[in-house]
Amino acid sequence: MKLTKSKLKEIIREEILKLNEANYKLYHKTFSDAADEVLKMVKKKGYQVDEDSWFSKVTTGGTYRKARPGIGKTTRFSVKLTKHDKPLNKQVHFQVYGMEGGKYELNAYIK
C-alpha cells in the first residue's frame, strides 16, 4: 500500500486528535500542579476521587512517604474513584516523572 501525501496528512491529523483526547497537560512546574491536573481530568470524565484514598496515597505519599519523585525517578499512584458519592470498581492510575530542570511529566488514565 502506497501512501499519498494527502493520506499521510490525514493519518497525522487523526493521531494528533487522539493525543489531544488525553485532556490533560503532560508537563508541569510542580508536583502539586501535576496532581491537580489529575483531579481536573477525573472531574471532566464525570468522576470524583475517593478522598480517603487520595489522602493516604497522594497527599501523605503512600507507602513510600514521598509522593514527589526526584530527578530521573517515577512515582506511581492508583486512587479509587466514586460517582455521585458511590464507590466504583474503577481507579485513576497515574505516574509522575521528575525531569531534569525541576519539571514533572504526568501520565494518567482511568481503568
N, C-alpha and C positions, 0 to 999 in steps of 0.2 A: 504494500500500500504506500503510495507516494503522497506526501503531504504537500498541499499547495500553501502558498503564503497566507491566503485568507483563512484556510482551515487551521493553520498553526496559530494565527492570531485569535481565532475563536476558542481554541483549546486553552491558550494562555489566559484569556478573559474568564473562562469557566473556572480555572484553577485559582485565579485571584479572587473571584467571588466566593469560592469555597473557603479560602483563607480568611476573608472578611467575615464569614459566618461565625467565626470563633467568638465574636462580640466581646472581646476584651483586649486590653493593651498588653503587649508582651513585655515591654521594658519599663522599669520603674526606678525612681531615685532612691526609695527606701523600701525596706521590707514591709512596713506598715501600709505603704501605698499599694504594694502587690496584694496584701491580704484584703485591703478594702476593695480592690478590683474584683477579687473572688466573690465578695459579698454582693457587689453590684451585678455580677454575672448571674449569680444564683437568683437574685430578685428578678432580673429580666426574664429568666426562664420560668418564673411563677412559683418558686420555692422559697423557703426560709431555712437558714441553718439552725440546727438544734443548738441552743445557746450553751447548754452544759458540755456538749461535745466540742464546740468551738473553743470554749474557755479552757477545757482540760488539755486539748491538743495544740491549739494555736497560741492562745494568749499566754499560757504558762509554759509552753514549749514541749508539752507531752513528756514522753519517756526520756527524751534527751536533755530536757531542761534548758534547751537553747533553740528557739524557733528560727532565729535569724541565721542563715548559713554564712560561713566565712568565705573568703575568696577561693574560688575553684571547688566549692562544696555545694551539695544539693540537699535541701531538707524537704521531705515528703509528708503530706498530710492526707488523711481521709476523715471527713467530717459528715456526720449524719444529717439528713435533711428532713424537713417537715413541710406539710402543705395544709393550710388552714388549722394550724396547731395540732395536726395529727401526724404521728411518726410515719415515715415511709421506709420502704426497703431500698432506698437509694442513698448514695453518698456523693459528695463533691470530692473528687480526688485532685489534688494539686501539688505541684512541686515548685520550689523557688531556688534558683541557682544564683550564687554570689559571683558576679562578674568582676573582672579587673576594672579598676576605676570606681568601685563602690556602687555600681548599679546592680539591679536584680532582674532576672529573667523569669517570667511566670509561664507555666504550662498547666492548664486546668481543664477538667471535663467532668460531666455528671454521668454516673453509671449506677 
